[in-house]
Amino acid sequence: MGSYSCNISCPRCGNPAHADFRTRSPEEYLSCRFCGYTTWIKVDDEKFVEGQPPPEPERYEHKSAGAFHIKDKTGCGQWGSVGDKDNGPVDWEKIIHEFQEILTDPDVDLEESYLTKWDDENKKIINLIGHPKMQIYDECPEDCSEKCLERYGEKGPEKCPRLRDNVVMVAPKT
C-alpha cells in the first residue's frame, strides 16, 4: 500500500478533516472542509539519495479564510479552502457574489453546498451561505464533545447536534 486516507480532528476548528498519509515516504496532507485549514508535510524528491535515509520533510501551512463545498444533484462535488496560499487578505464581497452565481446553476444541490468563513478572533466557523452537515457515523470524530455514538447508538441523529445557530463549532481551547 502506498498511502491511506482517514478523517482526523482539525487542529484549528476541531471538526473532521481529511488526512492522507504516505507509507513509503514521510509525507502527510490534511485539509479541513469546514474551516479550510490545510497543512502538508513533504520531502523534496531532488533531495533523495539512494541508499540513504530520507531527508527531513518540509512543513507548509495554509490557514485559509474559510471553506466551500459545491455539490451537484448527482452527488458529485468539490470542496476547498478560501484565500491564497500566502494567507493574504480576502475580498469576501467578491467571493460571496461568485458563490451565489454558482448556486444559480439548476444542477447544484442547494441543500449540500455551502460557504464558510473562519473567525480567527473568536476561533469559530461562521456559515455565510448554506449549512455544512456532518454525518454521525462517518465524520463525527471519536472525541466529539456531543458523544453522539455513546448517547444515541445505532439509532443516532442523522446530523451532528454540534451544528447550532450560525456556528459549526468553537475551536478547542489550547
Secondary structure as the mmCIF struct_conf table of DSSP 4:
data_model
#
loop_
_struct_conf.conf_type_id
_struct_conf.id
_struct_conf.beg_label_comp_id
_struct_conf.beg_label_asym_id
_struct_conf.beg_label_seq_id
_struct_conf.end_label_comp_id
_struct_conf.end_label_asym_id
_struct_conf.end_label_seq_id
STRN STRN1 SER A 3 SER A 9
TURN_TY1_P TURN_TY1_P1 PRO A 11 CYS A 13
BEND BEND1 ASN A 15 ASN A 15
STRN STRN2 PRO A 16 ARG A 22
BEND BEND2 THR A 23 PRO A 26
STRN STRN3 GLU A 28 CYS A 32
TURN_TY1_P TURN_TY1_P2 ARG A 33 CYS A 35
STRN STRN4 THR A 38 LYS A 42
HELX_RH_3T_P HELX_RH_3T_P1 ASP A 45 LYS A 47
TURN_TY1_P TURN_TY1_P3 GLU A 50 GLY A 51
BEND BEND3 GLN A 52 GLN A 52
HELX_LH_PP_P HELX_LH_PP_P1 PRO A 53 PRO A 57
STRN STRN5 GLU A 58 HIS A 62
BEND BEND4 ALA A 65 ALA A 65
STRN STRN6 GLY A 66 LYS A 71
STRN STRN7 ASP A 72 ASP A 72
TURN_TY1_P TURN_TY1_P4 LYS A 73 THR A 74
BEND BEND5 GLY A 75 GLY A 75
STRN STRN8 GLY A 77 VAL A 82
BEND BEND6 GLY A 83 GLY A 83
TURN_TY1_P TURN_TY1_P5 LYS A 85 ASP A 86
HELX_RH_AL_P HELX_RH_AL_P1 TRP A 92 LEU A 103
TURN_TY1_P TURN_TY1_P6 THR A 104 THR A 104
BEND BEND7 ASP A 105 ASP A 105
TURN_TY1_P TURN_TY1_P7 PRO A 106 ASP A 107
STRN STRN9 VAL A 108 VAL A 108
TURN_TY1_P TURN_TY1_P8 LEU A 110 GLU A 112
STRN STRN10 TYR A 114 ASP A 119
TURN_TY1_P TURN_TY1_P9 ASP A 120 LYS A 123
STRN STRN11 LYS A 124 ILE A 129
BEND BEND8 GLY A 130 GLY A 130
STRN STRN12 GLN A 135 GLN A 135
HELX_RH_AL_P HELX_RH_AL_P2 ILE A 136 GLU A 139
BEND BEND9 CYS A 140 CYS A 140
TURN_TY1_P TURN_TY1_P10 GLU A 142 ASP A 143
TURN_TY1_P TURN_TY1_P11 SER A 145 GLU A 146
HELX_RH_AL_P HELX_RH_AL_P3 CYS A 148 TYR A 152
HELX_RH_3T_P HELX_RH_3T_P2 GLY A 153 LYS A 155
BEND BEND10 GLU A 158 GLU A 158
STRN STRN13 LYS A 159 LYS A 159
TURN_TY1_P TURN_TY1_P12 PRO A 161 ARG A 162
STRN STRN14 ARG A 164 ARG A 164
TURN_TY1_P TURN_TY1_P13 ASP A 165 ASN A 166
STRN STRN15 VAL A 167 VAL A 170
HELX_LH_PP_P HELX_LH_PP_P2 ALA A 171 LYS A 173
#
